Amino acid sequence: SNPEISKIDKNFWEASVGLEYSINDKILISCGYLAGVTGVNSYYNSDLGSSLNSHTLGIGGLYTINDMISLEIGAFNSWYKSNTDTNPLNSAYSQTYGRSNLGISLGLNFVFGGE
């Protein structure tokens, strides 16, 4: 039997929604949300990695400079629910896992030929 299987309680699942709106021919904005629910138990988390429930919110925009060039900008932030696990071999020892992520992007798109 695989000892890694005992670390899984249920399936991991994610649900997301996104919206995109074109303000005019030059400007487009977007936003999105993602929720993730982990499917592991306290045996899974360690100093090397952890799986935590999370919420992510992202926003973005596009500005069309001309028919060939557009500029994109975006950002996201992820919040993770912290989790404190008690060591199954020593109940006097516990460890709390938590984190957050922030990402920012900037892109320049070029279109050569075609429509």
C-alpha positions as CSV (number, residue, x, y, z in Angstrom):
1,S,0.0,0.0,0.0
2,N,1.1,3.6,-0.8
3,P,1.8,5.5,2.5
4,E,1.1,8.8,0.6
5,I,-2.5,7.9,0.2
6,S,-3.1,8.1,3.9
7,K,-2.3,11.9,3.7
8,I,-5.4,12.5,1.5
9,D,-8.8,13.0,3.2
10,K,-10.9,14.1,0.2
11,N,-10.5,15.6,-3.2
12,F,-9.0,19.1,-3.7
13,W,-11.3,21.3,-5.6
14,E,-11.3,24.8,-7.1
15,A,-14.1,27.1,-8.2
16,S,-13.5,30.4,-10.2
17,V,-15.4,33.1,-11.9
18,G,-14.1,35.9,-14.2
19,L,-15.5,39.0,-15.9
20,E,-14.2,41.0,-18.8
21,Y,-15.6,44.3,-20.1
22,S,-14.6,46.3,-23.1
23,I,-15.1,50.0,-22.1
24,N,-14.4,51.2,-25.7
25,D,-12.3,50.1,-28.7
26,K,-9.0,50.9,-26.8
27,I,-9.6,49.9,-23.2
28,L,-10.6,46.5,-21.7
29,I,-10.8,45.6,-18.0
30,S,-11.1,42.3,-16.2
31,C,-11.4,40.7,-12.8
32,G,-11.6,37.2,-11.4
33,Y,-11.9,35.2,-8.2
34,L,-10.6,31.7,-7.4
35,A,-11.3,29.6,-4.3
36,G,-9.4,26.4,-3.5
37,V,-10.2,23.9,-0.8
38,T,-7.5,21.4,0.0
39,G,-8.0,17.7,0.4
40,V,-5.1,16.7,2.6
41,N,-4.9,16.0,6.4
42,S,-2.2,17.0,8.9
43,Y,0.1,14.2,7.9
44,Y,0.7,15.9,4.5
45,N,2.0,19.3,5.7
46,S,5.7,19.6,6.4
47,D,8.6,22.0,6.3
48,L,9.0,21.2,2.6
49,G,5.4,21.9,1.5
50,S,1.9,22.4,2.6
51,S,-1.6,22.5,1.1
52,L,-3.9,25.2,2.4
53,N,-7.4,26.5,1.6
54,S,-7.1,29.7,-0.5
55,H,-8.8,32.7,-2.0
56,T,-7.3,34.6,-5.0
57,L,-8.5,37.9,-6.5
58,G,-7.1,39.2,-9.8
59,I,-7.6,42.4,-11.8
60,G,-6.3,43.4,-15.2
61,G,-6.5,45.8,-18.1
62,L,-5.6,46.1,-21.7
63,Y,-4.9,49.3,-23.7
64,T,-4.8,49.1,-27.5
65,I,-2.2,51.4,-28.8
66,N,-2.8,50.7,-32.4
67,D,-3.8,47.8,-34.7
68,M,-0.4,46.1,-34.0
69,I,0.4,46.9,-30.4
70,S,-1.4,46.6,-27.1
71,L,-0.3,47.0,-23.5
72,E,-1.6,44.7,-20.7
73,I,-1.3,45.0,-16.9
74,G,-2.5,42.7,-14.2
75,A,-2.3,41.9,-10.6
76,F,-3.4,39.2,-8.2
77,N,-3.4,38.5,-4.5
78,S,-3.8,35.1,-2.9
79,W,-4.8,34.6,0.8
80,Y,-4.3,31.2,2.4
81,K,-6.1,30.1,5.5
82,S,-3.4,29.2,8.1
83,N,-3.5,25.8,9.6
84,T,-1.9,24.5,12.8
85,D,-1.1,20.9,13.0
86,T,-0.1,18.9,16.0
87,N,2.6,16.4,15.5
88,P,0.9,12.9,15.6
89,L,4.0,11.5,17.3
90,N,4.4,14.2,19.9
91,S,1.3,16.2,20.9
92,A,3.4,18.8,22.7
93,Y,4.8,20.0,19.3
94,S,2.7,21.9,16.8
95,Q,3.5,23.9,13.7
96,T,1.5,26.6,11.9
97,Y,1.5,26.8,8.1
98,G,0.5,30.0,6.3
99,R,1.4,32.2,3.4
100,S,0.2,34.9,0.9
101,N,1.1,35.7,-2.6
102,L,1.1,39.0,-4.6
103,G,1.8,39.0,-8.3
104,I,2.0,41.9,-10.8
105,S,2.4,41.6,-14.6
106,L,3.0,43.9,-17.5
107,G,2.9,42.8,-21.1
108,L,3.3,44.3,-24.5
109,N,1.6,42.4,-27.4
110,F,2.6,42.6,-31.0
111,V,0.5,41.4,-33.9
112,F,2.3,40.8,-37.3
113,G,0.0,40.2,-40.2
114,G,-3.5,38.7,-40.1
115,E,-6.4,40.2,-38.3
